[in-house]
Amino acid sequence: MARILIVDDEEGDRLFQSTVLVNAGHEVRFAGDGESALAKWRGGEFDLVLTDLAMPRLNGLQLIQEIRQADPYARIIAISGVSADQLDLAEDYGAARSLRKPLDPRSLIEAIDAVLADTSLDKRDDWR
């Protein structure tokens, strides 16, 4: 079981993602925009952040940058229905994976499992 922060300004998308993740045994928390996501991420202990890119107040690319600056080993998956260029950019900014909306439940779980299993994202003793 992983603790996952779902960040998406669309309530229907959050509920869909939550249902898929809870059914897979994960614990989820929500944020409807990048600013509230960053506050929750700083105040909680999450194993993975699943973020949409197109959001108000602080978009997903900015959120990825902020999280990466604070923790270079954070596990982040970017999702979006916008252009593939944005998803490529999210990976350049530090997302471990990117997925295009609409999400397929199996692909979502496979991506999460792969990112959680990626030992290159384990925190190093010399990090700080």
N, CA, C and O atoms as a printed pandas DataFrame, in Angstrom:
     atom_number atom_name residue_name chain_id  residue_number  x_coord  y_coord  z_coord
0              1         N          MET        A               1    0.833   -1.180    0.000
1              2        CA          MET        A               1    0.000    0.000    0.000
2              3         C          MET        A               1    0.880    1.248    0.000
3              4         O          MET        A               1    1.859    1.335    0.741
4              5         N          ALA        A               2    0.521    2.187   -0.826
5              6        CA          ALA        A               2    1.255    3.455   -0.883
6              7         C          ALA        A               2    0.305    4.592   -0.520
7              8         O          ALA        A               2   -0.911    4.488   -0.681
8              9         N          ARG        A               3    0.890    5.675   -0.029
9             10        CA          ARG        A               3    0.134    6.901    0.265
10            11         C          ARG        A               3    0.328    7.821   -0.935
11            12         O          ARG        A               3    1.440    8.264   -1.223
12            13         N          ILE        A               4   -0.769    8.098   -1.627
13            14        CA          ILE        A               4   -0.700    8.825   -2.894
14            15         C          ILE        A               4   -1.504   10.111   -2.803
15            16         O          ILE        A               4   -2.647   10.114   -2.346
16            17         N          LEU        A               5   -0.890   11.203   -3.246
17            18        CA          LEU        A               5   -1.570   12.492   -3.343
18            19         C          LEU        A               5   -2.040   12.664   -4.776
19            20         O          LEU        A               5   -1.229   12.730   -5.700
20            21         N          ILE        A               6   -3.360   12.738   -4.961
21            22        CA          ILE        A               6   -3.965   12.958   -6.270
22            23         C          ILE        A               6   -4.225   14.449   -6.421
23            24         O          ILE        A               6   -4.921   15.049   -5.601
24            25         N          VAL        A               7   -3.667   15.045   -7.464
25            26        CA          VAL        A               7   -3.800   16.489   -7.695
26            27         C          VAL        A               7   -4.475   16.697   -9.048
27            28         O          VAL        A               7   -3.894   16.419  -10.096
28            29         N          ASP        A               8   -5.710   17.192   -9.006
29            30        CA          ASP        A               8   -6.456   17.425  -10.237
30            31         C          ASP        A               8   -7.578   18.399   -9.930
31            32         O          ASP        A               8   -8.253   18.262   -8.909
32            33         N          ASP        A               9   -7.789   19.378  -10.792
33            34        CA          ASP        A               9   -8.846   20.355  -10.560
34            35         C          ASP        A               9  -10.225   19.849  -10.987
35            36         O          ASP        A               9  -11.234   20.497  -10.708
36            37         N          GLU        A              10  -10.274   18.713  -11.653
37            38        CA          GLU        A              10  -11.543   18.121  -12.075
38            39         C          GLU        A              10  -11.973   17.060  -11.057
39            40         O          GLU        A              10  -11.319   16.029  -10.904
40            41         N          GLU        A              11  -13.084   17.332  -10.365
41            42        CA          GLU        A              11  -13.545   16.413   -9.315
42            43         C          GLU        A              11  -13.814   15.017   -9.857
43            44         O          GLU        A              11  -13.478   14.027   -9.207
44            45         N          GLY        A              12  -14.416   14.924  -11.039
45            46        CA          GLY        A              12  -14.697   13.618  -11.626
46            47         C          GLY        A              12  -13.430   12.809  -11.866
47            48         O          GLY        A              12  -13.413   11.598  -11.646
48            49         N          ASP        A              13  -12.376   13.471  -12.314
49            50        CA          ASP        A              13  -11.098   12.790  -12.531
50            51         C          ASP        A              13  -10.498   12.330  -11.203
51            52         O          ASP        A              13   -9.969   11.222  -11.106
52            53         N          ARG        A              14  -10.580   13.183  -10.181
53            54        CA          ARG        A              14  -10.074   12.796   -8.848
54            55         C          ARG        A              14  -10.806   11.560   -8.333
55            56         O          ARG        A              14  -10.183   10.631   -7.818
56            57         N          LEU        A              15  -12.123   11.554   -8.474
57            58        CA          LEU        A              15  -12.920   10.422   -7.979
58            59         C          LEU        A              15  -12.608    9.145   -8.746
59            60         O          LEU        A              15  -12.506    8.071   -8.153
60            61         N          PHE        A              16  -12.456    9.257  -10.060
61            62        CA          PHE        A              16  -12.104    8.088  -10.860
62            63         C          PHE        A              16  -10.748    7.525  -10.425
63            64         O          PHE        A              16  -10.614    6.327  -10.178
64            65         N          GLN        A              17   -9.741    8.409  -10.334
65            66        CA          GLN        A              17   -8.399    7.976   -9.942
66            67         C          GLN        A              17   -8.418    7.370   -8.546
67            68         O          GLN        A              17   -7.770    6.354   -8.294
68            69         N          SER        A              18   -9.161    7.997   -7.639
69            70        CA          SER        A              18   -9.260    7.500   -6.277
70            71         C          SER        A              18   -9.851    6.099   -6.235
71            72         O          SER        A              18   -9.341    5.224   -5.534
72            73         N          THR        A              19  -10.920    5.888   -6.980
73            74        CA          THR        A              19  -11.564    4.569   -7.001
74            75         C          THR        A              19  -10.588    3.503   -7.480
75            76         O          THR        A              19  -10.487    2.432   -6.881
76            77         N          VAL        A              20   -9.876    3.795   -8.552
77            78        CA          VAL        A              20   -8.904    2.842   -9.089
78            79         C          VAL        A              20   -7.813    2.545   -8.054
79            80         O          VAL        A              20   -7.453    1.388   -7.836
80            81         N          LEU        A              21   -7.295    3.594   -7.423
81            82        CA          LEU        A              21   -6.175    3.416   -6.487
82            83         C          LEU        A              21   -6.606    2.751   -5.187
83            84         O          LEU        A              21   -5.892    1.894   -4.665
84            85         N          VAL        A              22   -7.755    3.131   -4.662
85            86        CA          VAL        A              22   -8.249    2.502   -3.433
86            87         C          VAL        A              22   -8.530    1.024   -3.688
87            88         O          VAL        A              22   -8.209    0.182   -2.850
88            89         N          ASN        A              23   -9.126    0.700   -4.834
89            90        CA          ASN        A              23   -9.378   -0.704   -5.169
90            91         C          ASN        A              23   -8.085   -1.501   -5.310
91            92         O          ASN        A              23   -8.088   -2.722   -5.149
92            93         N          ALA        A              24   -6.981   -0.819   -5.608
93            94        CA          ALA        A              24   -5.671   -1.475   -5.710
94            95         C          ALA        A              24   -4.957   -1.514   -4.351
95            96         O          ALA        A              24   -3.836   -2.011   -4.248
96            97         N          GLY        A              25   -5.613   -0.987   -3.316
97            98        CA          GLY        A              25   -5.054   -1.072   -1.967
98            99         C          GLY        A              25   -4.278    0.134   -1.503
99           100         O          GLY        A              25   -3.609    0.069   -0.472
100          101         N          HIS        A              26   -4.344    1.240   -2.232
101          102        CA          HIS        A              26   -3.595    2.437   -1.855
102          103         C          HIS        A              26   -4.444    3.381   -1.004
103          104         O          HIS        A              26   -5.674    3.350   -1.045
104          105         N          GLU        A              27   -3.766    4.203   -0.249
105          106        CA          GLU        A              27   -4.403    5.263    0.528
106          107         C          GLU        A              27   -4.252    6.551   -0.264
107          108         O          GLU        A              27   -3.160    6.848   -0.748
108          109         N          VAL        A              28   -5.330    7.328   -0.407
109          110        CA          VAL        A              28   -5.263    8.530   -1.222
110          111         C          VAL        A              28   -5.714    9.765   -0.453
111          112         O          VAL        A              28   -6.540    9.692    0.457
112          113         N          ARG        A              29   -5.149   10.889   -0.846
113          114        CA          ARG        A              29   -5.560   12.218   -0.401
114          115         C          ARG        A              29   -5.687   13.053   -1.670
115          116         O          ARG        A              29   -5.130   12.706   -2.711
116          117         N          PHE        A              30   -6.427   14.159   -1.574
117          118        CA          PHE        A              30   -6.723   14.966   -2.751
118          119         C          PHE        A              30   -6.280   16.404   -2.592
119          120         O          PHE        A              30   -6.171   16.934   -1.486
120          121         N          ALA        A              31   -6.028   17.020   -3.745
121          122        CA          ALA        A              31   -5.848   18.468   -3.837
122          123         C          ALA        A              31   -6.425   18.892   -5.180
123          124         O          ALA        A              31   -6.256   18.206   -6.188
124          125         N          GLY        A              32   -7.114   20.044   -5.180
125          126        CA          GLY        A              32   -7.757   20.520   -6.393
126          127         C          GLY        A              32   -6.945   21.505   -7.197
127          128         O          GLY        A              32   -7.361   21.925   -8.276
128          129         N          ASP        A              33   -5.774   21.881   -6.672
129          130        CA          ASP        A              33   -4.889   22.784   -7.414
130          131         C          ASP        A              33   -3.475   22.605   -6.885
131          132         O          ASP        A              33   -3.252   21.954   -5.864
132          133         N          GLY        A              34   -2.530   23.195   -7.596
133          134        CA          GLY        A              34   -1.122   23.016   -7.260
134          135         C          GLY        A              34   -0.721   23.612   -5.922
135          136         O          GLY        A              34    0.097   23.033   -5.207
136          137         N          GLU        A              35   -1.286   24.762   -5.574
137          138        CA          GLU        A              35   -0.926   25.399   -4.294
138          139         C          GLU        A              35   -1.346   24.555   -3.110
139          140         O          GLU        A              35   -0.555   24.336   -2.193
140          141         N          SER        A              36   -2.592   24.075   -3.116
141          142        CA          SER        A              36   -3.030   23.240   -1.998
142          143         C          SER        A              36   -2.296   21.904   -1.997
143          144         O          SER        A              36   -2.053   21.330   -0.936
144          145         N          ALA        A              37   -1.944   21.411   -3.177
145          146        CA          ALA        A              37   -1.166   20.172   -3.257
146          147         C          ALA        A              37    0.204   20.341   -2.621
147          148         O          ALA        A              37    0.667   19.471   -1.884
148          149         N          LEU        A              38    0.843   21.456   -2.905
149          150        CA          LEU        A              38    2.164   21.694   -2.340
150          151         C          LEU        A              38    2.091   21.784   -0.822
151          152         O          LEU        A              38    2.959   21.252   -0.130
152          153         N          ALA        A              39    1.072   22.447   -0.298
153          154        CA          ALA        A              39    0.897   22.538    1.157
154          155         C          ALA        A              39    0.655   21.156    1.761
155          156         O          ALA        A              39    1.226   20.832    2.802
156          157         N          LYS        A              40   -0.176   20.345    1.127
157          158        CA          LYS        A              40   -0.432   18.993    1.644
158          159         C          LYS        A              40    0.818   18.136    1.546
159          160         O          LYS        A              40    1.119   17.366    2.458
160          161         N          TRP        A              41    1.547   18.266    0.446
161          162        CA          TRP        A              41    2.760   17.471    0.275
162          163         C          TRP        A              41    3.786   17.829    1.357
163          164         O          TRP        A              41    4.434   16.950    1.925
164          165         N          ARG        A              42    3.923   19.114    1.629
165          166        CA          ARG        A              42    4.872   19.543    2.658
166          167         C          ARG        A              42    4.444   19.092    4.050
167          168         O          ARG        A              42    5.289   18.838    4.908
168          169         N          GLY        A              43    3.143   18.992    4.276
169          170        CA          GLY        A              43    2.635   18.636    5.589
170          171         C          GLY        A              43    2.402   17.158    5.795
171          172         O          GLY        A              43    2.057   16.740    6.900
172          173         N          GLY        A              44    2.576   16.369    4.779
173          174        CA          GLY        A              44    2.302   14.937    4.887
174          175         C          GLY        A              44    3.435   14.109    4.353
175          176         O          GLY        A              44    4.402   14.621    3.788
176          177         N          GLU        A              45    3.299   12.848    4.538
177          178        CA          GLU        A              45    4.305   11.902    4.073
178          179         C          GLU        A              45    3.666   11.076    2.963
179          180         O          GLU        A              45    2.893   10.157    3.231
180          181         N          PHE        A              46    3.992   11.406    1.716
181          182        CA          PHE        A              46    3.411   10.708    0.572
182          183         C          PHE        A              46    4.481    9.900   -0.146
183          184         O          PHE        A              46    5.639   10.306   -0.238
184          185         N          ASP        A              47    4.063    8.746   -0.649
185          186        CA          ASP        A              47    4.967    7.895   -1.415
186          187         C          ASP        A              47    5.010    8.296   -2.878
187          188         O          ASP        A              47    5.985    8.019   -3.576
188          189         N          LEU        A              48    3.932    8.960   -3.351
189          190        CA          LEU        A              48    3.841    9.293   -4.759
190          191         C          LEU        A              48    2.854   10.452   -4.940
191          192         O          LEU        A              48    1.862   10.559   -4.218
192          193         N          VAL        A              49    3.144   11.304   -5.907
193          194        CA          VAL        A              49    2.232   12.379   -6.298
194          195         C          VAL        A              49    1.779   12.108   -7.723
195          196         O          VAL        A              49    2.598   11.913   -8.622
196          197         N          LEU        A              50    0.467   12.097   -7.920
197          198        CA          LEU        A              50   -0.143   11.932   -9.237
198          199         C          LEU        A              50   -0.777   13.262   -9.577
199          200         O          LEU        A              50   -1.799   13.627   -8.996
200          201         N          THR        A              51   -0.181   14.001  -10.522
201          202        CA          THR        A              51   -0.651   15.361  -10.781
202          203         C          THR        A              51   -1.066   15.614  -12.219
203          204         O          THR        A              51   -0.401   15.209  -13.172
204          205         N          ASP        A              52   -2.190   16.297  -12.333
205          206        CA          ASP        A              52   -2.614   16.836  -13.625
206          207         C          ASP        A              52   -1.684   18.006  -13.949
207          208         O          ASP        A              52   -1.057   18.566  -13.050
208          209         N          LEU        A              53   -1.593   18.370  -15.202
209          210        CA          LEU        A              53   -0.730   19.491  -15.577
210          211         C          LEU        A              53   -1.484   20.814  -15.684
211          212         O          LEU        A              53   -0.957   21.855  -15.293
212          213         N          ALA        A              54   -2.698   20.788  -16.203
213          214        CA          ALA        A              54   -3.470   22.012  -16.412
214          215         C          ALA        A              54   -4.365   22.264  -15.196
215          216         O          ALA        A              54   -5.431   21.665  -15.057
216          217         N          MET        A              55   -3.907   23.163  -14.319
217          218        CA          MET        A              55   -4.640   23.483  -13.097
218          219         C          MET        A              55   -4.476   24.961  -12.773
219          220         O          MET        A              55   -3.522   25.602  -13.216
220          221         N          PRO        A              56   -5.413   25.497  -11.996
221          222        CA          PRO        A              56   -5.282   26.899  -11.571
222          223         C          PRO        A              56   -4.288   27.050  -10.418
223          224         O          PRO        A              56   -3.913   26.076   -9.765
224          225         N          ARG        A              57   -3.875   28.289  -10.190
225          226        CA          ARG        A              57   -3.071   28.739   -9.050
226          227         C          ARG        A              57   -1.620   28.284   -9.075
227          228         O          ARG        A              57   -0.736   29.079   -8.758
228          229         N          LEU        A              58   -1.350   27.078   -9.428
229          230        CA          LEU        A              58    0.008   26.559   -9.594
230          231         C          LEU        A              58   -0.166   25.336  -10.483
231          232         O          LEU        A              58   -0.724   24.330  -10.046
232          233         N          ASN        A              59    0.305   25.410  -11.726
233          234        CA          ASN        A              59    0.036   24.289  -12.627
234          235         C          ASN        A              59    0.930   23.093  -12.289
235          236         O          ASN        A              59    1.836   23.183  -11.459
236          237         N          GLY        A              60    0.649   21.978  -12.953
237          238        CA          GLY        A              60    1.373   20.747  -12.657
238          239         C          GLY        A              60    2.863   20.827  -12.916
239          240         O          GLY        A              60    3.650   20.241  -12.173
240          241         N          LEU        A              61    3.266   21.541  -13.956
241          242        CA          LEU        A              61    4.700   21.686  -14.228
242          243         C          LEU        A              61    5.383   22.453  -13.100
243          244         O          LEU        A              61    6.478   22.091  -12.668
244          245         N          GLN        A              62    4.738   23.503  -12.629
245          246        CA          GLN        A              62    5.297   24.275  -11.515
246          247         C          GLN        A              62    5.336   23.430  -10.242
247          248         O          GLN        A              62    6.300   23.490   -9.478
248          249         N          LEU        A              63    4.291   22.651  -10.021
249          250        CA          LEU        A              63    4.250   21.772   -8.849
250          251         C          LEU        A              63    5.392   20.761   -8.885
251          252         O          LEU        A              63    6.053   20.529   -7.873
252          253         N          ILE        A              64    5.621   20.165  -10.044
253          254        CA          ILE        A              64    6.716   19.207  -10.190
254          255         C          ILE        A              64    8.046   19.877   -9.847
255          256         O          ILE        A              64    8.866   19.303   -9.130
256          257         N          GLN        A              65    8.258   21.088  -10.357
257          258        CA          GLN        A              65    9.501   21.810  -10.076
258          259         C          GLN        A              65    9.654   22.078   -8.572
259          260         O          GLN        A              65   10.731   21.871   -8.014
260          261         N          GLU        A              66    8.598   22.531   -7.927
261          262        CA          GLU        A              66    8.652   22.839   -6.496
262          263         C          GLU        A              66    8.959   21.592   -5.671
263          264         O          GLU        A              66    9.791   21.632   -4.764
264          265         N          ILE        A              67    8.296   20.501   -5.983
265          266        CA          ILE        A              67    8.529   19.254   -5.246
266          267         C          ILE        A              67    9.945   18.758   -5.481
267          268         O          ILE        A              67   10.622   18.347   -4.538
268          269         N          ARG        A              68   10.398   18.791   -6.722
269          270        CA          ARG        A              68   11.756   18.333   -7.049
270          271         C          ARG        A              68   12.838   19.163   -6.349
271          272         O          ARG        A              68   13.863   18.627   -5.929
272          273         N          GLN        A              69   12.605   20.461   -6.227
273          274        CA          GLN        A              69   13.581   21.296   -5.521
274          275         C          GLN        A              69   13.682   20.889   -4.055
275          276         O          GLN        A              69   14.768   20.904   -3.476
276          277         N          ALA        A              70   12.558   20.529   -3.458
277          278        CA          ALA        A              70   12.556   20.137   -2.051
278          279         C          ALA        A              70   13.012   18.695   -1.848
279          280         O          ALA        A              70   13.619   18.374   -0.827
280          281         N          ASP        A              71   12.726   17.836   -2.808
281          282        CA          ASP        A              71   13.066   16.421   -2.689
282          283         C          ASP        A              71   13.376   15.847   -4.071
283          284         O          ASP        A              71   12.460   15.502   -4.818
284          285         N          PRO        A              72   14.651   15.742   -4.412
285          286        CA          PRO        A              72   15.024   15.238   -5.742
286          287         C          PRO        A              72   14.618   13.789   -5.995
287          288         O          PRO        A              72   14.665   13.328   -7.135
288          289         N          TYR        A              73   14.224   13.073   -4.958
289          290        CA          TYR        A              73   13.860   11.668   -5.102
290          291         C          TYR        A              73   12.360   11.431   -5.028
291          292         O          TYR        A              73   11.921   10.282   -4.979
292          293         N          ALA        A              74   11.573   12.485   -5.020
293          294        CA          ALA        A              74   10.115   12.350   -4.962
294          295         C          ALA        A              74    9.617   11.582   -6.183
295          296         O          ALA        A              74   10.108   11.763   -7.297
296          297         N          ARG        A              75    8.648   10.735   -5.947
297          298        CA          ARG        A              75    8.032    9.965   -7.025
298          299         C          ARG        A              75    6.816   10.732   -7.518
299          300         O          ARG        A              75    5.876   10.986   -6.763
300          301         N          ILE        A              76    6.847   11.101   -8.807
301          302        CA          ILE        A              76    5.793   11.920   -9.396
302          303         C          ILE        A              76    5.382   11.322  -10.737
303          304         O          ILE        A              76    6.224   10.933  -11.546
304          305         N          ILE        A              77    4.071   11.257  -10.952
305          306        CA          ILE        A              77    3.523   10.875  -12.254
306          307         C          ILE        A              77    2.670   12.034  -12.727
307          308         O          ILE        A              77    1.810   12.516  -11.991
308          309         N          ALA        A              78    2.901   12.484  -13.950
309          310        CA          ALA        A              78    2.127   13.571  -14.548
310          311         C          ALA        A              78    1.039   12.976  -15.439
311          312         O          ALA        A              78    1.253   11.986  -16.139
312          313         N          ILE        A              79   -0.132   13.607  -15.392
313          314        CA          ILE        A              79   -1.224   13.194  -16.264
314          315         C          ILE        A              79   -1.807   14.424  -16.922
315          316         O          ILE        A              79   -1.834   15.504  -16.331
316          317         N          SER        A              80   -2.276   14.259  -18.154
317          318        CA          SER        A              80   -2.861   15.410  -18.828
318          319         C          SER        A              80   -3.583   14.989  -20.092
319          320         O          SER        A              80   -3.257   13.984  -20.723
320          321         N          GLY        A              81   -4.569   15.790  -20.436
321          322        CA          GLY        A              81   -5.260   15.612  -21.696
322          323         C          GLY        A              81   -4.773   16.592  -22.740
323          324         O          GLY        A              81   -5.283   16.615  -23.860
324          325         N          VAL        A              82   -3.786   17.407  -22.379
325          326        CA          VAL        A              82   -3.233   18.377  -23.317
326          327         C          VAL        A              82   -2.197   17.707  -24.212
327          328         O          VAL        A              82   -2.109   16.480  -24.247
328          329         N          SER        A              83   -1.435   18.480  -24.914
329          330        CA          SER        A              83   -0.504   17.948  -25.909
330          331         C          SER        A              83    0.571   17.041  -25.312
331          332         O          SER        A              83    0.934   17.163  -24.142
332          333         N          ALA        A              84    1.059   16.144  -26.135
333          334        CA          ALA        A              84    2.138   15.243  -25.730
334          335         C          ALA        A              84    3.390   16.029  -25.355
335          336         O          ALA        A              84    4.181   15.571  -24.530
336          337         N          ASP        A              85    3.580   17.208  -25.949
337          338        CA          ASP        A              85    4.735   18.038  -25.605
338          339         C          ASP        A              85    4.739   18.395  -24.125
339          340         O          ASP        A              85    5.795   18.433  -23.492
340          341         N          GLN        A              86    3.556   18.656  -23.574
341          342        CA          GLN        A              86    3.450   18.988  -22.152
342          343         C          GLN        A              86    3.848   17.795  -21.285
343          344         O          GLN        A              86    4.502   17.962  -20.256
344          345         N          LEU        A              87    3.457   16.603  -21.698
345          346        CA          LEU        A              87    3.833   15.406  -20.944
346          347         C          LEU        A              87    5.333   15.164  -21.027
347          348         O          LEU        A              87    5.954   14.772  -20.039
348          349         N          ASP        A              88    5.919   15.394  -22.193
349          350        CA          ASP        A              88    7.374   15.270  -22.332
350          351         C          ASP        A              88    8.079   16.293  -21.440
351          352         O          ASP        A              88    9.084   15.984  -20.798
352          353         N          LEU        A              89    7.548   17.499  -21.407
353          354        CA          LEU        A              89    8.110   18.551  -20.571
354          355         C          LEU        A              89    8.013   18.182  -19.090
355          356         O          LEU        A              89    8.931   18.457  -18.318
356          357         N          ALA        A              90    6.909   17.563  -18.696
357          358        CA          ALA        A              90    6.748   17.125  -17.304
358          359         C          ALA        A              90    7.853   16.143  -16.930
359          360         O          ALA        A              90    8.386   16.207  -15.822
360          361         N          GLU        A              91    8.199   15.247  -17.831
361          362        CA          GLU        A              91    9.290   14.309  -17.549
362          363         C          GLU        A              91   10.630   15.037  -17.501
363          364         O          GLU        A              91   11.490   14.692  -16.691
364          365         N          ASP        A              92   10.815   16.037  -18.357
365          366        CA          ASP        A              92   12.032   16.846  -18.301
366          367         C          ASP        A              92   12.139   17.566  -16.954
367          368         O          ASP        A              92   13.240   17.742  -16.431
368          369         N          TYR        A              93   11.013   17.976  -16.398
369          370        CA          TYR        A              93   10.984   18.686  -15.117
370          371         C          TYR        A              93   11.149   17.745  -13.926
371          372         O          TYR        A              93   11.422   18.197  -12.814
372          373         N          GLY        A              94   10.987   16.439  -14.149
373          374        CA          GLY        A              94   11.225   15.504  -13.062
374          375         C          GLY        A              94   10.158   14.470  -12.793
375          376         O          GLY        A              94   10.295   13.684  -11.856
376          377         N          ALA        A              95    9.090   14.444  -13.588
377          378        CA          ALA        A              95    8.103   13.380  -13.416
378          379         C          ALA        A              95    8.733   12.060  -13.860
379          380         O          ALA        A              95    9.392   11.994  -14.897
380          381         N          ALA        A              96    8.523   11.020  -13.069
381          382        CA          ALA        A              96    9.080    9.711  -13.408
382          383         C          ALA        A              96    8.360    9.087  -14.593
383          384         O          ALA        A              96    8.956    8.341  -15.370
384          385         N          ARG        A              97    7.088    9.393  -14.726
385          386        CA          ARG        A              97    6.266    8.886  -15.830
386          387         C          ARG        A              97    5.239    9.941  -16.192
387          388         O          ARG        A              97    5.005   10.884  -15.436
388          389         N          SER        A              98    4.630    9.773  -17.352
389          390        CA          SER        A              98    3.524   10.635  -17.745
390          391         C          SER        A              98    2.480    9.787  -18.459
391          392         O          SER        A              98    2.804    8.851  -19.191
392          393         N          LEU        A              99    1.231   10.138  -18.228
393          394        CA          LEU        A              99    0.115    9.405  -18.812
394          395         C          LEU        A              99   -0.866   10.379  -19.436
395          396         O          LEU        A              99   -1.090   11.471  -18.914
396          397         N          ARG        A             100   -1.443    9.982  -20.545
397          398        CA          ARG        A             100   -2.404   10.827  -21.248
398          399         C          ARG        A             100   -3.828   10.472  -20.821
399          400         O          ARG        A             100   -4.187    9.300  -20.704
400          401         N          LYS        A             101   -4.632   11.522  -20.591
401          402        CA          LYS        A             101   -6.054   11.329  -20.303
402          403         C          LYS        A             101   -6.790   11.069  -21.610
403          404         O          LYS        A             101   -6.377   11.582  -22.650
404          405         N          PRO        A             102   -7.850   10.303  -21.591
405          406        CA          PRO        A             102   -8.449    9.651  -20.428
406          407         C          PRO        A             102   -7.591    8.458  -19.987
407          408         O          PRO        A             102   -7.007    7.747  -20.805
408          409         N          LEU        A             103   -7.538    8.273  -18.690
409          410        CA          LEU        A             103   -6.694    7.235  -18.118
410          411         C          LEU        A             103   -7.344    5.861  -18.219
411          412         O          LEU        A             103   -8.549    5.704  -18.020
412          413         N          ASP        A             104   -6.533    4.899  -18.524
413          414        CA          ASP        A             104   -6.933    3.503  -18.490
414          415         C          ASP        A             104   -6.547    2.965  -17.116
415          416         O          ASP        A             104   -5.386    3.095  -16.728
416          417         N          PRO        A             105   -7.468    2.369  -16.367
417          418        CA          PRO        A             105   -7.139    1.904  -15.004
418          419         C          PRO        A             105   -5.910    0.996  -14.947
419          420         O          PRO        A             105   -5.073    1.139  -14.056
420          421         N          ARG        A             106   -5.803    0.077  -15.880
421          422        CA          ARG        A             106   -4.662   -0.853  -15.867
422          423         C          ARG        A             106   -3.347   -0.104  -16.090
423          424         O          ARG        A             106   -2.362   -0.368  -15.401
424          425         N          SER        A             107   -3.326    0.820  -17.041
425          426        CA          SER        A             107   -2.115    1.603  -17.305
426          427         C          SER        A             107   -1.743    2.465  -16.102
427          428         O          SER        A             107   -0.563    2.627  -15.791
428          429         N          LEU        A             108   -2.742    3.012  -15.433
429          430        CA          LEU        A             108   -2.488    3.824  -14.240
430          431         C          LEU        A             108   -1.830    2.987  -13.149
431          432         O          LEU        A             108   -0.826    3.402  -12.571
432          433         N          ILE        A             109   -2.382    1.823  -12.866
433          434        CA          ILE        A             109   -1.814    0.952  -11.824
434          435         C          ILE        A             109   -0.426    0.470  -12.224
435          436         O          ILE        A             109    0.473    0.425  -11.384
436          437         N          GLU        A             110   -0.236    0.113  -13.480
437          438        CA          GLU        A             110    1.089   -0.333  -13.937
438          439         C          GLU        A             110    2.127    0.775  -13.775
439          440         O          GLU        A             110    3.250    0.513  -13.343
440          441         N          ALA        A             111    1.760    2.005  -14.116
441          442        CA          ALA        A             111    2.693    3.127  -13.976
442          443         C          ALA        A             111    3.025    3.367  -12.504
443          444         O          ALA        A             111    4.187    3.569  -12.153
444          445         N          ILE        A             112    2.024    3.347  -11.661
445          446        CA          ILE        A             112    2.247    3.559  -10.225
446          447         C          ILE        A             112    3.138    2.463   -9.661
447          448         O          ILE        A             112    4.091    2.751   -8.936
448          449         N          ASP        A             113    2.840    1.212   -9.983
449          450        CA          ASP        A             113    3.667    0.101   -9.493
450          451         C          ASP        A             113    5.112    0.242   -9.952
451          452         O          ASP        A             113    6.036    0.000   -9.175
452          453         N          ALA        A             114    5.313    0.632  -11.210
453          454        CA          ALA        A             114    6.672    0.776  -11.747
454          455         C          ALA        A             114    7.421    1.909  -11.051
455          456         O          ALA        A             114    8.594    1.756  -10.711
456          457         N          VAL        A             115    6.763    3.032  -10.837
457          458        CA          VAL        A             115    7.431    4.167  -10.201
458          459         C          VAL        A             115    7.734    3.850   -8.735
459          460         O          VAL        A             115    8.803    4.199   -8.235
460          461         N          LEU        A             116    6.813    3.200   -8.055
461          462        CA          LEU        A             116    7.054    2.836   -6.651
462          463         C          LEU        A             116    8.197    1.830   -6.518
463          464         O          LEU        A             116    8.915    1.832   -5.518
464          465         N          ALA        A             117    8.365    0.977   -7.520
465          466        CA          ALA        A             117    9.417   -0.041   -7.488
466          467         C          ALA        A             117   10.775    0.480   -7.959
467          468         O          ALA        A             117   11.780   -0.219   -7.823
468          469         N          ASP        A             118   10.822    1.681   -8.506
469          470        CA          ASP        A             118   12.055    2.240   -9.059
470          471         C          ASP        A             118   13.022    2.612   -7.939
471          472         O          ASP        A             118   12.839    3.621   -7.259
472          473         N          THR        A             119   14.039    1.798   -7.756
473          474        CA          THR        A             119   14.986    2.032   -6.664
474          475         C          THR        A             119   15.892    3.233   -6.909
475          476         O          THR        A             119   16.530    3.716   -5.974
476          477         N          SER        A             120   15.962    3.725   -8.142
477          478        CA          SER        A             120   16.774    4.919   -8.387
478          479         C          SER        A             120   16.159    6.151   -7.718
479          480         O          SER        A             120   16.822    7.177   -7.569
480          481         N          LEU        A             121   14.895    6.044   -7.319
481          482        CA          LEU        A             121   14.230    7.159   -6.650
482          483         C          LEU        A             121   14.265    7.027   -5.131
483          484         O          LEU        A             121   13.699    7.857   -4.420
484          485         N          ASP        A             122   14.928    5.984   -4.634
485          486        CA          ASP        A             122   15.074    5.851   -3.185
486          487         C          ASP        A             122   15.969    6.965   -2.666
487          488         O          ASP        A             122   16.946    7.341   -3.314
488          489         N          LYS        A             123   15.634    7.485   -1.508
489          490        CA          LYS        A             123   16.432    8.574   -0.934
490          491         C          LYS        A             123   17.808    8.071   -0.561
491          492         O          LYS        A             123   17.970    6.975   -0.023
492          493         N          ARG        A             124   18.769    8.873   -0.850
493          494        CA          ARG        A             124   20.160    8.545   -0.547
494          495         C          ARG        A             124   20.543    9.103    0.821
495          496         O          ARG        A             124   19.992   10.111    1.264
496          497         N          ASP        A             125   21.486    8.445    1.485
497          498        CA          ASP        A             125   21.970    8.932    2.780
498          499         C          ASP        A             125   22.648   10.281    2.672
499          500         O          ASP        A             125   22.633   11.069    3.618
500          501         N          ASP        A             126   23.250   10.551    1.510
501          502        CA          ASP        A             126   23.985   11.822    1.347
502          503         C          ASP        A             126   23.081   12.954    0.891
503          504         O          ASP        A             126   23.556   14.072    0.692
504          505         N          TRP        A             127   21.795   12.694    0.720
505          506        CA          TRP        A             127   20.861   13.744    0.295
506          507         C          TRP        A             127   20.578   14.668    1.469
507          508         O          TRP        A             127   20.262   14.186    2.557
508          509         N          ARG        A             128   20.676   15.921    1.291
509          510        CA          ARG        A             128   20.352   16.984    2.250
510          511         C          ARG        A             128   21.246   18.136    2.021
511          512         O          ARG        A             128   21.146   19.144    2.720
